[in-house]
Structure formats: structure tokens, C-alpha cells
Amino acid sequence: MSTSKKKLAANRANAQKSTGPKTPEGKAKVAQNNWKHGLTGTFRVLPGENQQTYDDLLDEFVRVEKPADGLELQLVRKMAESNWISARAVRLQEGCIINTSTPELAAQKLASAAVSNQLERFLRYQAAADRAYARAAAELAKRRKERAQAERGFESQKRAEALLVIRQKQQQQRDELHPQHFLQAQLKTERAAQQVMKAAAGFQPPPPGQIAV
């Protein structure tokens, strides 16, 4: 067996030996690794946080944003979760600043503090949560705008259809009245002609040599 094949066989054997924790306690401990700070992975309210406070926050988001469907509800939920994680990151940042002041420094009204190297990490997580909030809010606003445009278009179409019906009725009324107007005008003309003929029949020409006054 060549050296490379021996090495590959050894790697496979070692991989089979390293199968991770086998006991329920060990598996539970590994499962909690992702929840050490709760800033990544699937969202959940961590021990030490108040589930009711988060539920109230989510209810307030839903009340204010008024999602119209399931997709908008998911966007609102994402906004609430991102807001919660951002606030969590801020609290962790506060823990990264350690007061190292001494009584001597305090007497001189001087402060001393040490900053943990985790601060930059928590700042990044906060920025990521804020961006996630902004994306969800922008998508929600986009959907609302599209829905509003669709509703306006539907209302405009309804108004146009109603106006068309009104115009059709008006034209129908004009079409029905036109023959009546024509008959009235014809009767008026005939009466005027009869009056002219009647006046002409009763007209007596003056004798020769006289001028009609």
C-alpha cells in the first residue's frame, strides 16, 4: 500500500473514532454551543431574557405594522427578532467594558477601564441585526406600495367602468329623445307654413293705382 493510501485509511479510521458526544448530557452541551450569545443561528429567547417581554414586543410590531398576509407577518416577525437581537448585542457590548478604577484614581476623579476583545465582535453582530431589520422593513414597505398601487388601479378601473355606464345611459337617452325633437321641430315648421298659407289666402291686393299702406 502506498503512503498516500495509508494516510487516507488512517484519516478514515480517525474520523470514525471521532463521532462526537455519545451521552445525552454531552449532546445537550454541544447543542447549546450555538446559543452561547444568541446572536447567530435560529432565533429564540435566551435564559435570562423575558419571554413575555419579547411576546409583547412582537404583538406591538404586529399592531403597528398591520401585516396583510402571512408573508408580511413573517417580515414583521423578522423585524421584531432583529430588534431584539440588536438590543441583546448592545447589552453584551456593555459587558465588554470593565471598570478597573482604583480608590486612588477615584479620589482624583479619574476613570480607568479595560475593553474586552469581544467588543468588536458584538458590534458586528449588532450591525448585522440592524441590517436584517432594515431589509425586512424595506421589503414590507415595498409590498405595501405594490398593494396600494394595485388597489388604486382597481379603484380607477371601477371608476372608469362606472363613468362608461353613465355615458352609455346618457347616449341612450339622447338617442331616445332625438326622434321626439325631430317631430316637434317638424310640427312647428308645419304650423308656421299653415299660418303663412292662411295669411296668403286672406290677402286682398289693392286696386290699380293705389299703394298698399
N, CA and C atoms as a LAMMPS dump frame, in Angstrom:
ITEM: TIMESTEP
0
ITEM: NUMBER OF ATOMS
639
ITEM: BOX BOUNDS ff ff ff
-5.0000000000000000e+02 5.0000000000000000e+02
-5.0000000000000000e+02 5.0000000000000000e+02
-5.0000000000000000e+02 5.0000000000000000e+02
ITEM: ATOMS id mol type element x y z
1 1 1 N 0.857 -1.197 0
2 1 2 C 0 0 0
3 1 3 C 0.887 1.238 0
4 2 1 N 0.572 2.214 -0.876
5 2 2 C 1.37 3.426 -0.964
6 2 3 C 1.152 4.292 0.266
7 3 1 N 2.049 5.307 0.403
8 3 2 C 1.974 6.192 1.57
9 3 3 C 0.662 6.971 1.588
10 4 1 N 0.238 7.456 0.391
11 4 2 C -0.996 8.243 0.323
12 4 3 C -2.203 7.4 0.693
13 5 1 N -2.225 6.121 0.263
14 5 2 C -3.339 5.245 0.595
15 5 3 C -3.358 4.93 2.086
16 6 1 N -2.181 4.753 2.675
17 6 2 C -2.105 4.504 4.109
18 6 3 C -2.617 5.711 4.901
19 7 1 N -2.244 6.902 4.423
20 7 2 C -2.668 8.122 5.104
21 7 3 C -4.178 8.288 5.02
22 8 1 N -4.747 7.98 3.834
23 8 2 C -6.185 8.088 3.642
24 8 3 C -6.915 7.105 4.547
25 9 1 N -6.389 5.88 4.647
26 9 2 C -7.011 4.869 5.507
27 9 3 C -6.948 5.296 6.969
28 10 1 N -5.831 5.896 7.369
29 10 2 C -5.693 6.359 8.76
30 10 3 C -6.671 7.484 9.055
31 11 1 N -6.842 8.389 8.096
32 11 2 C -7.781 9.503 8.284
33 11 3 C -9.199 8.993 8.453
34 12 1 N -9.553 7.972 7.653
35 12 2 C -10.892 7.416 7.754
36 12 3 C -11.107 6.746 9.103
37 13 1 N -10.094 6.067 9.57
38 13 2 C -10.192 5.393 10.865
39 13 3 C -10.345 6.402 11.99
40 14 1 N -9.579 7.476 11.925
41 14 2 C -9.681 8.519 12.949
42 14 3 C -11.036 9.204 12.912
43 15 1 N -11.567 9.397 11.711
44 15 2 C -12.863 10.045 11.582
45 15 3 C -13.961 9.202 12.215
46 16 1 N -13.852 7.887 12.082
47 16 2 C -14.845 7.005 12.675
48 16 3 C -14.745 6.995 14.192
49 17 1 N -13.534 7.192 14.705
50 17 2 C -13.359 7.249 16.155
51 17 3 C -13.947 8.525 16.726
52 18 1 N -13.846 9.642 15.984
53 18 2 C -14.325 10.934 16.47
54 18 3 C -15.765 11.145 16.028
55 19 1 N -16.686 10.567 16.771
56 19 2 C -18.104 10.658 16.411
57 19 3 C -18.865 11.653 17.265
58 20 1 N -18.131 12.415 18.062
59 20 2 C -18.806 13.419 18.874
60 20 3 C -19.326 12.82 20.159
61 21 1 N -20.013 13.64 20.953
62 21 2 C -20.524 13.17 22.24
63 21 3 C -21.579 12.09 22.049
64 22 1 N -21.544 11.09 22.939
65 22 2 C -22.473 9.974 22.829
66 22 3 C -23.558 10.039 23.907
67 23 1 N -23.241 10.63 25.061
68 23 2 C -24.205 10.675 26.149
69 23 3 C -25.207 11.797 25.915
70 24 1 N -26.426 11.682 26.464
71 24 2 C -27.412 12.774 26.332
72 24 3 C -26.891 14.093 26.881
73 25 1 N -26.119 14.025 27.987
74 25 2 C -25.592 15.255 28.569
75 25 3 C -24.6 15.93 27.619
76 26 1 N -23.739 15.094 26.998
77 26 2 C -22.758 15.657 26.072
78 26 3 C -23.399 16.242 24.843
79 27 1 N -24.404 15.558 24.303
80 27 2 C -25.114 16.077 23.128
81 27 3 C -25.831 17.375 23.45
82 28 1 N -26.437 17.442 24.642
83 28 2 C -27.147 18.663 25.031
84 28 3 C -26.176 19.826 25.168
85 29 1 N -24.967 19.535 25.696
86 29 2 C -23.976 20.593 25.856
87 29 3 C -23.52 21.134 24.507
88 30 1 N -23.28 20.216 23.546
89 30 2 C -22.88 20.638 22.205
90 30 3 C -23.995 21.432 21.534
91 31 1 N -25.236 20.992 21.737
92 31 2 C -26.371 21.681 21.119
93 31 3 C -26.489 23.107 21.612
94 32 1 N -25.988 23.365 22.831
95 32 2 C -26.083 24.712 23.386
96 32 3 C -24.955 25.633 22.928
97 33 1 N -23.975 25.081 22.188
98 33 2 C -22.845 25.914 21.771
99 33 3 C -23.296 27.106 20.931
100 34 1 N -24.28 26.872 20.05
101 34 2 C -24.749 27.949 19.181
102 34 3 C -25.514 29.013 19.951
103 35 1 N -25.923 28.696 21.19
104 35 2 C -26.734 29.652 21.965
105 35 3 C -25.898 30.378 23.013
106 36 1 N -24.584 30.309 22.867
107 36 2 C -23.724 30.936 23.866
108 36 3 C -24.044 32.42 24.018
109 37 1 N -24.178 33.11 22.897
110 37 2 C -24.538 34.529 22.962
111 37 3 C -25.847 34.822 22.231
112 38 1 N -26.344 33.859 21.449
113 38 2 C -27.649 34.027 20.818
114 38 3 C -27.704 35.073 19.723
115 39 1 N -26.567 35.423 19.151
116 39 2 C -26.548 36.455 18.113
117 39 3 C -26.52 35.865 16.714
118 40 1 N -26.363 34.566 16.614
119 40 2 C -26.382 33.895 15.313
120 40 3 C -27.291 32.676 15.397
121 41 1 N -27.587 32.105 14.241
122 41 2 C -28.418 30.916 14.206
123 41 3 C -29.895 31.25 14.34
124 42 1 N -30.677 30.207 14.615
125 42 2 C -32.12 30.37 14.739
126 42 3 C -32.458 31.199 15.96
127 43 1 N -33.414 32.099 15.808
128 43 2 C -33.756 32.996 16.913
129 43 3 C -34.505 32.266 18.008
130 44 1 N -34.196 32.63 19.248
131 44 2 C -35.008 32.225 20.383
132 44 3 C -34.693 33.152 21.552
133 45 1 N -35.603 33.211 22.481
134 45 2 C -35.386 33.992 23.696
135 45 3 C -34.516 33.167 24.625
136 46 1 N -33.403 33.744 25.057
137 46 2 C -32.422 33.006 25.848
138 46 3 C -32.792 32.984 27.329
139 47 1 N -32.265 32.005 28.051
140 47 2 C -32.415 32.036 29.505
141 47 3 C -31.852 33.339 30.057
142 48 1 N -32.558 33.927 30.958
143 48 2 C -32.149 35.238 31.48
144 48 3 C -32.884 36.374 30.793
145 49 1 N -33.495 36.097 29.635
146 49 2 C -34.345 37.083 28.966
147 49 3 C -35.807 36.763 29.272
148 50 1 N -36.661 37.728 29.068
149 50 2 C -38.068 37.578 29.428
150 50 3 C -38.892 37.258 28.187
151 51 1 N -39.45 36.052 28.157
152 51 2 C -40.252 35.633 27.011
153 51 3 C -41.476 36.523 26.843
154 52 1 N -42.099 36.904 27.957
155 52 2 C -43.296 37.748 27.868
156 52 3 C -42.964 39.118 27.291
157 53 1 N -41.784 39.632 27.639
158 53 2 C -41.367 40.932 27.091
159 53 3 C -41.209 40.845 25.577
160 54 1 N -40.619 39.737 25.114
161 54 2 C -40.491 39.577 23.655
162 54 3 C -41.858 39.422 23.004
163 55 1 N -42.735 38.62 23.615
164 55 2 C -44.077 38.431 23.053
165 55 3 C -44.814 39.765 22.959
166 56 1 N -44.659 40.594 23.977
167 56 2 C -45.301 41.917 23.948
168 56 3 C -44.699 42.776 22.835
169 57 1 N -43.384 42.661 22.649
170 57 2 C -42.728 43.421 21.576
171 57 3 C -43.261 42.988 20.213
172 58 1 N -43.366 41.673 20.005
173 58 2 C -43.888 41.171 18.739
174 58 3 C -45.331 41.61 18.523
175 59 1 N -46.147 41.533 19.562
176 59 2 C -47.546 41.976 19.449
177 59 3 C -47.624 43.451 19.072
178 60 1 N -46.726 44.256 19.629
179 60 2 C -46.718 45.685 19.313
180 60 3 C -46.324 45.915 17.855
181 61 1 N -45.338 45.163 17.367
182 61 2 C -44.953 45.268 15.959
183 61 3 C -46.133 44.909 15.056
184 62 1 N -46.822 43.831 15.388
185 62 2 C -47.96 43.403 14.573
186 62 3 C -49.066 44.445 14.623
187 63 1 N -49.311 45.017 15.81
188 63 2 C -50.373 46.022 15.941
189 63 3 C -50.066 47.269 15.105
190 64 1 N -48.822 47.696 15.13
191 64 2 C -48.44 48.923 14.422
192 64 3 C -48.329 48.686 12.916
193 65 1 N -47.688 47.587 12.519
194 65 2 C -47.416 47.346 11.103
195 65 3 C -48.623 46.782 10.353
196 66 1 N -49.532 46.108 11.072
197 66 2 C -50.756 45.57 10.466
198 66 3 C -50.458 44.745 9.195
199 67 1 N -49.759 43.619 9.325
200 67 2 C -49.459 42.785 8.144
201 67 3 C -50.742 42.294 7.483
202 68 1 N -50.751 42.3 6.144
203 68 2 C -51.957 41.947 5.392
204 68 3 C -52.043 40.455 5.102
205 69 1 N -50.925 39.735 5.168
206 69 2 C -50.955 38.308 4.866
207 69 3 C -49.826 37.613 5.614
208 70 1 N -49.694 36.306 5.381
209 70 2 C -48.696 35.529 6.083
210 70 3 C -47.274 35.972 5.793
211 71 1 N -46.993 36.358 4.546
212 71 2 C -45.642 36.789 4.19
213 71 3 C -45.289 38.088 4.906
214 72 1 N -46.217 39.013 4.951
215 72 2 C -45.955 40.265 5.664
216 72 3 C -45.799 40.013 7.162
217 73 1 N -46.531 39.037 7.687
218 73 2 C -46.382 38.687 9.102
219 73 3 C -44.974 38.169 9.376
220 74 1 N -44.418 37.371 8.451
221 74 2 C -43.056 36.879 8.615
222 74 3 C -42.052 38.027 8.595
223 75 1 N -42.286 39.016 7.747
224 75 2 C -41.401 40.18 7.7
225 75 3 C -41.473 40.967 9.005
226 76 1 N -42.67 41.116 9.543
227 76 2 C -42.832 41.817 10.818
228 76 3 C -42.148 41.041 11.939
229 77 1 N -42.288 39.712 11.908
230 77 2 C -41.617 38.886 12.918
231 77 3 C -40.098 39.045 12.808
232 78 1 N -39.584 39.093 11.574
233 78 2 C -38.148 39.282 11.374
234 78 3 C -37.701 40.621 11.946
235 79 1 N -38.513 41.644 11.783
236 79 2 C -38.185 42.959 12.333
237 79 3 C -38.112 42.904 13.855
238 80 1 N -39.084 42.232 14.474
239 80 2 C -39.092 42.128 15.937
240 80 3 C -37.883 41.337 16.428
241 81 1 N -37.562 40.23 15.758
242 81 2 C -36.418 39.416 16.162
243 81 3 C -35.108 40.192 16.006
244 82 1 N -34.966 40.907 14.892
245 82 2 C -33.737 41.674 14.654
246 82 3 C -33.6 42.782 15.688
247 83 1 N -34.705 43.411 16.036
248 83 2 C -34.68 44.448 17.069
249 83 3 C -34.232 43.861 18.405
250 84 1 N -34.729 42.672 18.717
251 84 2 C -34.384 42.005 19.985
252 84 3 C -32.904 41.626 20.008
253 85 1 N -32.405 41.08 18.885
254 85 2 C -31 40.669 18.821
255 85 3 C -30.081 41.883 18.892
256 86 1 N -30.468 42.982 18.244
257 86 2 C -29.66 44.192 18.294
258 86 3 C -29.536 44.697 19.73
259 87 1 N -30.664 44.688 20.462
260 87 2 C -30.627 45.113 21.863
261 87 3 C -29.775 44.148 22.7
262 88 1 N -29.831 42.858 22.37
263 88 2 C -29.01 41.86 23.065
264 88 3 C -27.531 42.142 22.839
265 89 1 N -27.17 42.478 21.603
266 89 2 C -25.774 42.778 21.285
267 89 3 C -25.298 44.007 22.048
268 90 1 N -26.171 44.98 22.212
269 90 2 C -25.806 46.185 22.963
270 90 3 C -25.508 45.826 24.42
271 91 1 N -26.343 44.956 25.004
272 91 2 C -26.104 44.552 26.395
273 91 3 C -24.769 43.82 26.531
274 92 1 N -24.446 42.973 25.548
275 92 2 C -23.178 42.252 25.588
276 92 3 C -22 43.213 25.423
277 93 1 N -22.194 44.256 24.636
278 93 2 C -21.135 45.261 24.48
279 93 3 C -20.854 45.956 25.807
280 94 1 N -21.926 46.219 26.55
281 94 2 C -21.743 46.881 27.838
282 94 3 C -20.907 46.02 28.775
283 95 1 N -21.055 44.678 28.653
284 95 2 C -20.264 43.79 29.489
285 95 3 C -18.813 43.705 29.076
286 96 1 N -18.488 44.231 27.906
287 96 2 C -17.101 44.189 27.422
288 96 3 C -16.258 45.32 27.997
289 97 1 N -16.896 46.258 28.648
290 97 2 C -16.163 47.381 29.24
291 97 3 C -16.066 47.134 30.745
292 98 1 N -14.867 46.882 31.236
293 98 2 C -14.632 46.507 32.62
294 98 3 C -14.009 47.682 33.359
295 99 1 N -14.636 48.033 34.451
296 99 2 C -14.133 49.141 35.262
297 99 3 C -12.901 48.678 36.048
298 100 1 N -11.795 49.315 35.808
299 100 2 C -10.547 48.976 36.511
300 100 3 C -10.071 50.122 37.396
301 101 1 N -10.996 50.982 37.747
302 101 2 C -10.62 52.134 38.564
303 101 3 C -10.234 51.695 39.975
304 102 1 N -9.368 52.446 40.6
305 102 2 C -8.923 52.191 41.98
306 102 3 C -9.379 53.339 42.868
307 103 1 N -9.391 53.118 44.156
308 103 2 C -9.768 54.233 45.051
309 103 3 C -8.9 55.464 44.85
310 104 1 N -7.629 55.258 44.561
311 104 2 C -6.735 56.399 44.341
312 104 3 C -7.183 57.195 43.109
313 105 1 N -7.497 56.45 42.027
314 105 2 C -7.949 57.141 40.81
315 105 3 C -9.289 57.814 41.033
316 106 1 N -10.158 57.152 41.784
317 106 2 C -11.465 57.74 42.068
318 106 3 C -11.312 59.02 42.871
319 107 1 N -10.35 59.04 43.807
320 107 2 C -10.127 60.245 44.603
321 107 3 C -9.662 61.389 43.734
322 108 1 N -8.968 61.059 42.666
323 108 2 C -8.507 62.087 41.735
324 108 3 C -9.529 62.345 40.627
325 109 1 N -10.716 61.719 40.766
326 109 2 C -11.775 61.853 39.773
327 109 3 C -11.312 61.414 38.382
328 110 1 N -10.532 60.328 38.409
329 110 2 C -10.059 59.74 37.158
330 110 3 C -10.707 58.372 36.988
331 111 1 N -10.953 57.994 35.77
332 111 2 C -11.581 56.709 35.49
333 111 3 C -10.612 55.818 34.735
334 112 1 N -10.772 54.531 34.938
335 112 2 C -9.939 53.564 34.241
336 112 3 C -10.807 52.374 33.854
337 113 1 N -10.681 51.905 32.637
338 113 2 C -11.497 50.786 32.165
339 113 3 C -10.712 49.954 31.176
340 114 1 N -11.046 48.686 31.132
341 114 2 C -10.446 47.77 30.165
342 114 3 C -11.535 47.305 29.216
343 115 1 N -11.201 47.146 27.959
344 115 2 C -12.163 46.756 26.929
345 115 3 C -11.844 45.348 26.458
346 116 1 N -12.856 44.476 26.513
347 116 2 C -12.667 43.098 26.074
348 116 3 C -12.504 43.04 24.558
349 117 1 N -11.751 42.048 24.104
350 117 2 C -11.549 41.887 22.662
351 117 3 C -12.817 41.374 21.973
352 118 1 N -13.868 41.053 22.756
353 118 2 C -15.129 40.617 22.184
354 118 3 C -15.995 41.793 21.725
355 119 1 N -15.618 43.01 22.106
356 119 2 C -16.457 44.168 21.797
357 119 3 C -16.669 44.33 20.302
358 120 1 N -15.595 44.23 19.523
359 120 2 C -15.718 44.393 18.075
360 120 3 C -16.64 43.336 17.48
361 121 1 N -16.564 42.123 18.019
362 121 2 C -17.419 41.043 17.543
363 121 3 C -18.896 41.358 17.784
364 122 1 N -19.209 41.843 18.969
365 122 2 C -20.594 42.167 19.292
366 122 3 C -21.089 43.379 18.508
367 123 1 N -20.181 44.29 18.187
368 123 2 C -20.551 45.42 17.336
369 123 3 C -20.944 44.939 15.94
370 124 1 N -20.229 43.953 15.423
371 124 2 C -20.552 43.399 14.105
372 124 3 C -21.921 42.722 14.133
373 125 1 N -22.186 41.974 15.201
374 125 2 C -23.477 41.302 15.312
375 125 3 C -24.617 42.319 15.394
376 126 1 N -24.37 43.401 16.113
377 126 2 C -25.4 44.435 16.19
378 126 3 C -25.656 45.037 14.811
379 127 1 N -24.591 45.323 14.083
380 127 2 C -24.739 45.89 12.742
381 127 3 C -25.475 44.919 11.826
382 128 1 N -25.182 43.618 11.95
383 128 2 C -25.861 42.614 11.122
384 128 3 C -27.345 42.56 11.454
385 129 1 N -27.677 42.646 12.751
386 129 2 C -29.091 42.635 13.151
387 129 3 C -29.81 43.876 12.646
388 130 1 N -29.142 45.012 12.702
389 130 2 C -29.757 46.247 12.216
390 130 3 C -29.986 46.187 10.706
391 131 1 N -29.05 45.583 9.971
392 131 2 C -29.235 45.444 8.527
393 131 3 C -30.397 44.498 8.222
394 132 1 N -30.502 43.422 8.993
395 132 2 C -31.611 42.484 8.787
396 132 3 C -32.949 43.174 9.043
397 133 1 N -32.982 44.008 10.061
398 133 2 C -34.204 44.776 10.349
399 133 3 C -34.538 45.694 9.169
400 134 1 N -33.519 46.4 8.665
401 134 2 C -33.732 47.338 7.565
402 134 3 C -34.224 46.619 6.312
403 135 1 N -33.662 45.439 6.027
404 135 2 C -34.095 44.685 4.839
405 135 3 C -35.551 44.248 4.973
406 136 1 N -35.916 43.747 6.14
407 136 2 C -37.297 43.31 6.349
408 136 3 C -38.258 44.489 6.256
409 137 1 N -37.873 45.625 6.844
410 137 2 C -38.729 46.813 6.794
411 137 3 C -38.878 47.321 5.364
412 138 1 N -37.781 47.283 4.591
413 138 2 C -37.84 47.741 3.203
414 138 3 C -38.717 46.826 2.36
415 139 1 N -38.612 45.516 2.574
416 139 2 C -39.441 44.575 1.823
417 139 3 C -40.917 44.752 2.181
418 140 1 N -41.188 44.998 3.454
419 140 2 C -42.565 45.232 3.878
420 140 3 C -43.117 46.501 3.232
421 141 1 N -42.303 47.556 3.213
422 141 2 C -42.734 48.812 2.591
423 141 3 C -42.97 48.624 1.093
424 142 1 N -42.112 47.841 0.444
425 142 2 C -42.265 47.575 -0.989
426 142 3 C -43.575 46.85 -1.27
427 143 1 N -43.884 45.838 -0.464
428 143 2 C -45.126 45.088 -0.657
429 143 3 C -46.344 45.986 -0.422
430 144 1 N -46.26 46.849 0.567
431 144 2 C -47.374 47.766 0.83
432 144 3 C -47.584 48.723 -0.342
433 145 1 N -46.488 49.215 -0.887
434 145 2 C -46.583 50.133 -2.017
435 145 3 C -47.211 49.445 -3.214
436 146 1 N -46.757 48.221 -3.495
437 146 2 C -47.318 47.478 -4.627
438 146 3 C -48.795 47.193 -4.409
439 147 1 N -49.161 46.858 -3.163
440 147 2 C -50.569 46.584 -2.877
441 147 3 C -51.408 47.85 -3.025
442 148 1 N -50.858 48.97 -2.561
443 148 2 C -51.578 50.236 -2.679
444 148 3 C -51.762 50.622 -4.148
445 149 1 N -50.713 50.403 -4.965
446 149 2 C -50.828 50.706 -6.388
447 149 3 C -51.876 49.824 -7.049
448 150 1 N -51.887 48.545 -6.667
449 150 2 C -52.882 47.632 -7.231
450 150 3 C -54.288 48.043 -6.824
451 151 1 N -54.441 48.467 -5.571
452 151 2 C -55.757 48.894 -5.105
453 151 3 C -56.196 50.171 -5.812
454 152 1 N -55.242 51.1 -6.007
455 152 2 C -55.587 52.329 -6.731
456 152 3 C -55.971 52.025 -8.169
457 153 1 N -55.232 51.083 -8.78
458 153 2 C -55.571 50.697 -10.145
459 153 3 C -56.943 50.068 -10.225
460 154 1 N -57.278 49.248 -9.228
461 154 2 C -58.597 48.614 -9.204
462 154 3 C -59.689 49.656 -9.019
463 155 1 N -59.447 50.628 -8.123
464 155 2 C -60.43 51.69 -7.905
465 155 3 C -60.58 52.547 -9.158
466 156 1 N -59.458 52.835 -9.826
467 156 2 C -59.527 53.624 -11.062
468 156 3 C -60.314 52.89 -12.126
469 157 1 N -60.108 51.575 -12.217
470 157 2 C -60.852 50.779 -13.188
471 157 3 C -62.341 50.795 -12.871
472 158 1 N -62.674 50.689 -11.576
473 158 2 C -64.083 50.726 -11.187
474 158 3 C -64.704 52.074 -11.535
475 159 1 N -63.969 53.165 -11.288
476 159 2 C -64.488 54.491 -11.631
477 159 3 C -64.659 54.638 -13.134
478 160 1 N -63.687 54.121 -13.902
479 160 2 C -63.782 54.208 -15.354
480 160 3 C -64.982 53.415 -15.866
481 161 1 N -65.206 52.239 -15.289
482 161 2 C -66.344 51.427 -15.712
483 161 3 C -67.658 52.116 -15.349
484 162 1 N -67.715 52.731 -14.159
485 162 2 C -68.927 53.439 -13.751
486 162 3 C -69.183 54.632 -14.659
487 163 1 N -68.121 55.363 -15.027
488 163 2 C -68.268 56.506 -15.924
489 163 3 C -68.733 56.06 -17.298
490 164 1 N -68.24 54.922 -17.772
491 164 2 C -68.658 54.402 -19.067
492 164 3 C -70.14 54.06 -19.049
493 165 1 N -70.613 53.466 -17.957
494 165 2 C -72.037 53.138 -17.84
495 165 3 C -72.882 54.406 -17.878
496 166 1 N -72.426 55.453 -17.166
497 166 2 C -73.163 56.723 -17.154
498 166 3 C -73.233 57.315 -18.546
499 167 1 N -72.114 57.315 -19.258
500 167 2 C -72.085 57.878 -20.611
501 167 3 C -72.979 57.078 -21.563
502 168 1 N -72.974 55.768 -21.394
503 168 2 C -73.834 54.941 -22.235
504 168 3 C -75.303 55.245 -21.985
505 169 1 N -75.668 55.455 -20.727
506 169 2 C -77.045 55.802 -20.404
507 169 3 C -77.423 57.169 -20.976
508 170 1 N -76.483 58.113 -20.863
509 170 2 C -76.743 59.451 -21.411
510 170 3 C -76.93 59.389 -22.927
511 171 1 N -76.095 58.614 -23.602
512 171 2 C -76.222 58.485 -25.054
513 171 3 C -77.539 57.82 -25.427
514 172 1 N -77.919 56.82 -24.624
515 172 2 C -79.196 56.15 -24.872
516 172 3 C -80.364 57.119 -24.72
517 173 1 N -80.286 57.967 -23.695
518 173 2 C -81.332 58.962 -23.504
519 173 3 C -81.381 59.954 -24.663
520 174 1 N -80.205 60.37 -25.149
521 174 2 C -80.167 61.283 -26.297
522 174 3 C -80.747 60.609 -27.537
523 175 1 N -80.416 59.335 -27.708
524 175 2 C -80.947 58.617 -28.867
525 175 3 C -82.469 58.495 -28.792
526 176 1 N -82.995 58.314 -27.579
527 176 2 C -84.446 58.198 -27.429
528 176 3 C -85.141 59.53 -27.596
529 177 1 N -84.493 60.612 -27.213
530 177 2 C -85.114 61.935 -27.306
531 177 3 C -85.022 62.529 -28.708
532 178 1 N -84.051 62.077 -29.503
533 178 2 C -83.842 62.666 -30.826
534 178 3 C -85.075 62.586 -31.719
535 179 1 N -85.742 61.444 -31.841
536 179 2 C -86.958 61.409 -32.684
537 179 3 C -88.027 62.373 -32.195
538 180 1 N -88.18 62.522 -30.884
539 180 2 C -89.162 63.454 -30.354
540 180 3 C -88.837 64.884 -30.749
541 181 1 N -87.569 65.249 -30.619
542 181 2 C -87.166 66.603 -31.019
543 181 3 C -87.421 66.827 -32.505
544 182 1 N -87.132 65.783 -33.294
545 182 2 C -87.353 65.91 -34.742
546 182 3 C -88.834 66.127 -35.05
547 183 1 N -89.712 65.361 -34.392
548 183 2 C -91.158 65.514 -34.619
549 183 3 C -91.639 66.883 -34.167
550 184 1 N -91.14 67.345 -33.013
551 184 2 C -91.539 68.66 -32.522
552 184 3 C -91.119 69.759 -33.508
553 185 1 N -89.924 69.65 -34.012
554 185 2 C -89.461 70.655 -34.979
555 185 3 C -90.279 70.573 -36.265
556 186 1 N -90.621 69.348 -36.684
557 186 2 C -91.415 69.191 -37.904
558 186 3 C -92.814 69.778 -37.732
559 187 1 N -93.44 69.524 -36.583
560 187 2 C -94.767 70.093 -36.313
561 187 3 C -94.702 71.608 -36.26
562 188 1 N -93.676 72.135 -35.689
563 188 2 C -93.523 73.592 -35.609
564 188 3 C -93.389 74.192 -37.006
565 189 1 N -92.658 73.532 -37.857
566 189 2 C -92.484 74.02 -39.234
567 189 3 C -93.795 73.963 -40.002
568 190 1 N -94.529 72.861 -39.803
569 190 2 C -95.812 72.723 -40.497
570 190 3 C -96.811 73.79 -40.033
571 191 1 N -96.823 74.069 -38.734
572 191 2 C -97.744 75.114 -38.238
573 191 3 C -97.369 76.47 -38.806
574 192 1 N -96.084 76.736 -38.895
575 192 2 C -95.658 78.024 -39.453
576 192 3 C -96.059 78.119 -40.926
577 193 1 N -95.937 77.006 -41.674
578 193 2 C -96.327 77.019 -43.09
579 193 3 C -97.822 77.213 -43.232
580 194 1 N -98.596 76.58 -42.361
581 194 2 C -100.057 76.766 -42.429
582 194 3 C -100.448 78.21 -42.14
583 195 1 N -99.775 78.831 -41.189
584 195 2 C -100.073 80.233 -40.892
585 195 3 C -99.748 81.131 -42.08
586 196 1 N -98.663 80.839 -42.75
587 196 2 C -98.29 81.642 -43.928
588 196 3 C -99.312 81.462 -45.031
589 197 1 N -99.742 80.205 -45.249
590 197 2 C -100.735 79.944 -46.293
591 197 3 C -102.075 80.583 -45.951
592 198 1 N -102.419 80.527 -44.687
593 198 2 C -103.684 81.159 -44.271
594 198 3 C -103.632 82.66 -44.463
595 199 1 N -102.562 83.268 -44.142
596 199 2 C -102.415 84.719 -44.322
597 199 3 C -102.436 85.076 -45.799
598 200 1 N -101.831 84.227 -46.607
599 200 2 C -101.81 84.499 -48.049
600 200 3 C -103.203 84.363 -48.65
601 201 1 N -104.003 83.426 -48.134
602 201 2 C -105.357 83.24 -48.667
603 201 3 C -106.251 84.437 -48.342
604 202 1 N -106.058 85.106 -47.261
605 202 2 C -106.901 86.249 -46.872
606 202 3 C -106.362 87.571 -47.356
607 203 1 N -105.279 87.554 -48.113
608 203 2 C -104.694 88.821 -48.566
609 203 3 C -105.452 89.346 -49.79
610 204 1 N -105.888 90.663 -49.783
611 204 2 C -106.574 91.319 -50.907
612 204 3 C -105.641 92.325 -51.526
613 205 1 N -105.267 92.188 -52.767
614 205 2 C -104.36 93.163 -53.399
615 205 3 C -105.051 94.529 -53.563
616 206 1 N -104.425 95.634 -53.453
617 206 2 C -105.04 96.98 -53.612
618 206 3 C -105.441 97.246 -55.059
619 207 1 N -106.455 98.11 -55.255
620 207 2 C -106.874 98.451 -56.638
621 207 3 C -105.689 99.037 -57.402
622 208 1 N -105.803 98.967 -58.688
623 208 2 C -104.728 99.556 -59.509
624 208 3 C -104.597 101.062 -59.236
625 209 1 N -103.472 101.542 -59.162
626 209 2 C -103.214 102.97 -58.956
627 209 3 C -103.08 103.3 -57.492
628 210 1 N -103.482 102.388 -56.559
629 210 2 C -103.328 102.673 -55.134
630 210 3 C -102.13 101.911 -54.576
631 211 1 N -101.578 102.527 -53.603
632 211 2 C -100.398 101.918 -52.965
633 211 3 C -100.826 101.323 -51.621
634 212 1 N -100.509 100.145 -51.459
635 212 2 C -100.879 99.479 -50.177
636 212 3 C -100.062 100.063 -49.057
637 213 1 N -100.85 100.45 -48.015
638 213 2 C -100.165 101.053 -46.863
639 213 3 C -99.936 99.986 -45.8
